[in-house]
Amino acid sequence: MIYKLHKEGRPYIWITLFFWLVSLIKVIDGPSIFRILLFALFSFFMVLFLIFFRNPPRINQSKDSKVILSPADGKVVVIEKTMENEFLKSERIQISVFMSPLNVHINRSPIEGEMIYQQYHPGKYLVAWHPKSSELNERNTLVFKNGNNQVLVRQIAGKVARKIVSYASVGMKYKVGEEFGFIKFGSRVDLFLPVDAVIEVKIGDVVQGGVTEIGVLPPTP
């Protein structure tokens, strides 16, 4: 399958391609250990960026308007009840997805609904799996509303990832699985769900953004 490349990767790929071509010409012109090593280095980064910024097609097959899909690719590292104090001000089920540098880093709406809150927070750069990274790291918080249900999504920058990209704004309406942002070079996404939502994943599960069903929203009264 041939993947498209995400627009966020174009500057990295074009710059790396330029230096890769220059190093290739130098090797052809007169190979040396230094030139070969330089060519190998740029080849490595070219492959890394092509993998990292891939944009595979994702099609949601579910017809249920209450389905909750994973907002990111990666591994489920947290499932627990916790207080969400920024916006919801209530107990929620937190599900955290850790993204390695080799995962697709596009972030997608977990539910169908309207965005009613968005707030960027500058912060630290603790490792993404640190328990306090959700509160202390650079992060971007978004809340989607479906009926009476509200789902909070938090993009979190990590030790390597220091660039959160969001295309969202308050008032925008999203289909489940629709792209709303990107995190560059590995990090994590936290999801805060109603406590009576049905959860269909467990810790250690590998999930795909816009494909894997995380759970189901409770019925709207």
C-alpha positions as CSV (number, residue, x, y, z in Angstrom):
1,M,0.0,0.0,0.0
2,I,1.3,3.5,-0.9
3,Y,0.9,6.1,1.8
4,K,0.7,9.8,1.3
5,L,3.0,12.0,3.3
6,H,1.6,14.4,5.9
7,K,1.9,18.1,5.2
8,E,3.8,18.6,8.5
9,G,6.7,16.6,7.2
10,R,7.3,18.4,3.9
11,P,9.9,20.9,5.2
12,Y,11.9,18.0,6.9
13,I,11.7,15.8,3.9
14,W,12.7,18.5,1.3
15,I,15.6,19.7,3.4
16,T,16.8,16.2,4.1
17,L,16.4,15.2,0.4
18,F,18.6,18.2,-0.6
19,F,21.5,17.1,1.7
20,W,21.0,13.5,0.8
21,L,21.4,14.3,-2.9
22,V,24.5,16.5,-2.2
23,S,26.1,13.7,-0.1
24,L,25.2,11.2,-2.9
25,I,26.9,13.4,-5.5
26,K,30.0,13.7,-3.3
27,V,30.2,9.9,-2.9
28,I,30.0,9.4,-6.6
29,D,32.5,12.1,-7.3
30,G,35.1,10.6,-4.9
31,P,34.2,8.1,-2.2
32,S,35.8,8.4,1.2
33,I,34.9,7.1,4.6
34,F,33.7,10.5,5.7
35,R,31.5,11.0,2.6
36,I,30.1,7.5,2.9
37,L,29.2,8.0,6.5
38,L,27.6,11.3,5.7
39,F,25.5,9.7,3.0
40,A,24.5,6.9,5.3
41,L,23.4,9.5,8.0
42,F,21.2,11.4,5.6
43,S,19.8,8.2,4.2
44,F,18.9,7.2,7.8
45,F,17.1,10.5,8.4
46,M,15.3,10.3,5.0
47,V,13.9,6.9,5.8
48,L,13.0,8.0,9.4
49,F,11.1,11.0,8.2
50,L,9.3,9.0,5.4
51,I,8.1,6.6,8.1
52,F,7.3,9.2,10.7
53,F,5.3,11.5,8.5
54,R,3.4,8.8,6.6
55,N,-0.4,9.4,6.3
56,P,-2.2,6.1,5.7
57,P,-5.8,6.2,4.7
58,R,-8.1,5.5,7.7
59,I,-11.8,4.7,7.1
60,N,-14.2,4.3,10.1
61,Q,-16.6,1.5,9.4
62,S,-18.8,2.0,12.4
63,K,-22.4,3.3,12.0
64,D,-22.8,4.0,15.7
65,S,-22.8,7.7,16.5
66,K,-21.8,6.9,20.1
67,V,-18.7,5.0,19.2
68,I,-15.4,6.2,20.7
69,L,-12.3,5.7,18.5
70,S,-8.7,6.0,19.4
71,P,-7.4,9.6,18.9
72,A,-3.9,8.3,18.1
73,D,-1.7,5.4,17.1
74,G,0.3,3.7,19.8
75,K,0.0,1.6,23.0
76,V,-2.6,2.0,25.8
77,V,-0.5,2.8,28.9
78,V,-3.1,4.1,31.3
79,I,-6.8,3.2,32.1
80,E,-7.9,4.6,35.4
81,K,-10.5,6.8,37.1
82,T,-9.3,10.3,37.9
83,M,-10.4,13.9,38.4
84,E,-10.2,16.1,35.4
85,N,-9.7,19.6,36.8
86,E,-9.1,21.8,33.8
87,F,-12.6,21.9,32.2
88,L,-14.8,19.0,33.1
89,K,-14.3,19.4,36.9
90,S,-15.5,15.8,37.5
91,E,-14.4,12.2,37.8
92,R,-13.6,10.6,34.5
93,I,-12.0,7.5,33.0
94,Q,-8.6,8.4,31.7
95,I,-7.2,6.4,28.8
96,S,-3.7,7.3,27.7
97,V,-2.1,6.3,24.4
98,F,1.7,6.5,24.1
99,M,3.1,7.2,20.6
100,S,6.6,6.0,19.8
101,P,8.6,7.8,17.0
102,L,7.7,5.0,14.6
103,N,3.9,5.5,15.1
104,V,1.7,7.6,12.9
105,H,1.4,10.9,14.7
106,I,-1.9,12.3,13.3
107,N,-4.5,13.0,16.0
108,R,-8.1,12.3,15.3
109,S,-11.5,13.2,16.9
110,P,-12.5,10.3,19.2
111,I,-16.2,11.0,18.8
112,E,-18.7,12.7,16.5
113,G,-19.5,16.1,17.8
114,E,-18.8,19.8,18.2
115,M,-15.6,21.2,19.8
116,I,-16.6,23.4,22.7
117,Y,-13.2,24.1,24.3
118,Q,-9.6,24.5,23.2
119,Q,-6.6,25.7,25.2
120,Y,-2.9,25.5,24.7
121,H,-0.6,25.3,27.7
122,P,3.2,25.9,27.6
123,G,5.1,23.7,30.0
124,K,7.9,21.2,30.7
125,Y,9.2,18.3,28.6
126,L,9.1,15.3,30.9
127,V,9.1,11.9,29.3
128,A,5.7,11.2,27.9
129,W,5.0,8.2,30.3
130,H,5.7,10.3,33.4
131,P,2.5,10.4,35.6
132,K,2.7,14.3,35.8
133,S,3.3,14.9,32.1
134,S,-0.5,15.4,31.6
135,E,-0.4,18.3,34.0
136,L,3.1,19.8,33.7
137,N,4.2,19.3,30.0
138,E,3.5,21.4,27.0
139,R,0.0,20.4,26.1
140,N,-3.1,21.2,24.2
141,T,-6.6,20.5,25.6
142,L,-9.7,20.1,23.5
143,V,-13.3,19.1,24.4
144,F,-15.8,17.5,22.0
145,K,-19.5,17.4,22.8
146,N,-21.9,14.7,21.6
147,G,-25.4,15.3,23.0
148,N,-25.0,15.6,26.8
149,N,-21.6,13.7,26.6
150,Q,-18.4,15.6,26.8
151,V,-15.0,14.0,25.9
152,L,-11.7,15.7,26.7
153,V,-8.6,15.1,24.6
154,R,-5.2,16.3,25.6
155,Q,-2.2,16.3,23.3
156,I,1.0,16.1,25.3
157,A,4.5,16.9,24.2
158,G,7.3,14.6,25.5
159,K,11.0,14.6,25.9
160,V,11.6,14.4,22.2
161,A,8.3,15.8,20.9
162,R,8.3,19.5,21.4
163,K,5.9,20.6,18.7
164,I,2.1,20.3,19.1
165,V,0.1,21.2,16.1
166,S,-3.7,21.8,16.2
167,Y,-6.0,22.7,13.4
168,A,-9.0,22.9,15.6
169,S,-11.0,25.8,16.9
170,V,-14.1,26.2,19.1
171,G,-17.4,25.7,17.2
172,M,-16.0,23.3,14.6
173,K,-18.0,20.1,14.1
174,Y,-16.1,16.8,13.6
175,K,-16.9,13.3,12.4
176,V,-15.5,10.5,14.4
177,G,-11.9,9.8,13.3
178,E,-11.5,13.2,11.5
179,E,-8.0,14.7,11.8
180,F,-7.7,17.7,14.2
181,G,-3.9,17.8,14.9
182,F,-0.4,16.4,14.9
183,I,2.4,15.9,17.5
184,K,5.9,15.7,16.1
185,F,8.4,13.0,17.1
186,G,6.7,10.9,19.7
187,S,4.5,11.7,22.7
188,R,1.1,10.8,24.2
189,V,-2.6,11.6,24.0
190,D,-4.9,11.4,27.0
191,L,-8.6,10.8,26.7
192,F,-11.1,11.6,29.5
193,L,-14.4,9.8,29.1
194,P,-17.6,9.7,31.1
195,V,-17.4,7.2,34.0
196,D,-20.3,5.2,32.6
197,A,-18.8,4.8,29.2
198,V,-18.2,1.3,28.0
199,I,-14.5,0.6,27.7
200,E,-13.3,-1.9,25.1
201,V,-9.5,-1.8,25.4
202,K,-7.0,-2.8,28.1
203,I,-3.5,-1.7,29.1
204,G,-0.9,-2.9,26.6
205,D,-3.3,-2.9,23.6
206,V,-1.9,-1.5,20.4
207,V,-4.4,0.9,18.9
208,Q,-4.8,2.8,15.6
209,G,-6.1,6.4,15.5
210,G,-9.5,6.6,13.8
211,V,-9.8,2.8,13.6
212,T,-9.6,1.1,17.0
213,E,-12.8,1.3,19.1
214,I,-11.9,2.5,22.5
215,G,-15.4,2.3,23.9
216,V,-19.0,3.5,23.6
217,L,-20.5,6.7,25.0
218,P,-23.4,6.3,27.5
219,P,-26.9,6.9,26.1
220,T,-28.1,10.5,26.1
221,P,-31.0,11.0,28.5
